[in-house]
Amino acid sequence: MDNENNEQQMQLQLNLKPEVASGIYSNLVLISHSHSDFVLDFSAVLPGLPKPEVEARVIMAPEHVKRLLGALQENIYKYEREFGEIDLGEGQPGVVLPFGKGTPEA
C-alpha cells in the first residue's frame, strides 16, 4: 500500500505559469511565525540598492515548514555529495548579511 501512495505522490504535475517560471533571485530570507503559520519574506540585498524589497512572501503551516526543512536537508546532502561541501565561511552564523550592509528591515 505504501508503494501505491509513493507512486501517486510522484505523479503530481504542477502548472508553471510563464511569469513565475523565471523565478526571483533572493539572498535574504526573513522568517517570522505565529502559533499557526510561518511567514518567509524573500528579498535581495545588492550593491547600489538602498533598501531590499520583499519580492515574494510564502506563508506555510508549521507541518509544511518541517517537511520543507527535511527536503532541503536531503537535497543539500545530495548536492554536497555531487559537488562538494558548501562553504559558509568562518563558523556558521545564523544571519549573513551580503555585501557588508547594515541590519535588514522588514
C-alpha positions as CSV (number, residue, x, y, z in Angstrom):
1,M,0.0,0.0,0.0
2,D,2.9,2.4,0.7
3,N,4.2,1.9,-2.8
4,E,0.8,3.0,-4.2
5,N,0.9,6.1,-2.1
6,N,4.5,6.9,-3.3
7,E,3.6,6.3,-6.9
8,Q,0.6,8.7,-6.6
9,Q,2.8,11.4,-5.0
10,M,5.4,11.1,-7.8
11,Q,2.7,11.6,-10.4
12,L,1.8,15.1,-9.2
13,Q,2.0,17.5,-12.0
14,L,2.3,21.3,-11.5
15,N,1.3,24.0,-13.8
16,L,4.1,26.6,-14.1
17,K,3.0,30.0,-15.3
18,P,5.4,31.8,-17.6
19,E,5.6,34.8,-15.3
20,V,6.6,32.6,-12.4
21,A,8.9,30.3,-14.4
22,S,11.9,32.6,-14.4
23,G,11.8,32.8,-10.6
24,I,13.3,35.6,-8.4
25,Y,16.8,36.0,-7.0
26,S,17.0,36.0,-3.2
27,N,20.0,36.1,-0.9
28,L,18.0,37.2,2.2
29,V,15.0,35.5,3.8
30,L,13.3,36.9,6.9
31,I,11.3,34.3,8.8
32,S,8.6,35.0,11.3
33,H,6.0,32.8,12.8
34,S,2.8,32.6,14.9
35,H,1.3,29.6,16.5
36,S,-0.3,28.5,13.2
37,D,1.9,29.9,10.4
38,F,5.4,30.6,9.3
39,V,6.0,33.6,7.0
40,L,9.0,33.6,4.7
41,D,9.8,37.0,3.1
42,F,12.3,36.7,0.2
43,S,14.4,39.7,-0.9
44,A,17.8,40.5,-2.4
45,V,20.5,42.7,-0.9
46,L,22.5,44.1,-3.8
47,P,25.2,46.8,-4.1
48,G,23.7,50.2,-5.0
49,L,20.2,49.4,-3.9
50,P,19.4,51.4,-0.8
51,K,16.8,49.1,0.8
52,P,15.9,45.5,-0.1
53,E,12.2,45.0,-1.0
54,V,10.3,41.8,-0.4
55,E,10.0,40.1,-3.8
56,A,7.9,37.1,-2.6
57,R,6.1,36.1,0.6
58,V,5.4,32.5,1.3
59,I,3.1,31.5,4.2
60,M,3.1,27.9,5.3
61,A,1.7,25.8,8.1
62,P,4.3,24.6,10.6
63,E,4.0,21.0,9.4
64,H,4.8,22.0,5.8
65,V,7.8,24.1,7.0
66,K,9.1,21.0,8.8
67,R,8.7,18.9,5.6
68,L,10.4,21.7,3.7
69,L,13.3,21.6,6.1
70,G,13.6,17.8,5.7
71,A,13.5,18.2,1.9
72,L,16.2,20.9,1.9
73,Q,18.4,18.8,4.2
74,E,18.1,15.8,1.8
75,N,18.8,18.0,-1.2
76,I,21.8,19.7,0.4
77,Y,23.2,16.2,1.2
78,K,22.8,15.2,-2.4
79,Y,24.3,18.5,-3.7
80,E,27.3,18.2,-1.5
81,R,27.8,14.6,-2.4
82,E,27.9,15.6,-6.1
83,F,29.6,19.0,-6.0
84,G,31.4,19.1,-2.6
85,E,30.7,20.8,0.7
86,I,29.0,24.2,0.7
87,D,31.4,26.6,2.5
88,L,29.7,29.0,4.9
89,G,32.9,30.8,5.8
90,E,34.1,31.3,9.3
91,G,31.8,29.4,11.7
92,Q,28.1,29.1,10.8
93,P,26.4,32.3,11.8
94,G,22.6,32.4,11.9
95,V,22.4,35.7,9.9
96,V,24.6,36.5,7.0
97,L,24.3,40.0,5.5
98,P,25.8,40.0,2.0
99,F,27.8,43.0,0.8
100,G,28.5,44.3,4.3
101,K,25.1,46.0,4.5
102,G,23.6,47.1,7.8
103,T,20.7,45.4,9.6
104,P,17.8,44.3,7.2
105,E,14.4,45.8,7.7
106,A,11.1,44.1,7.1
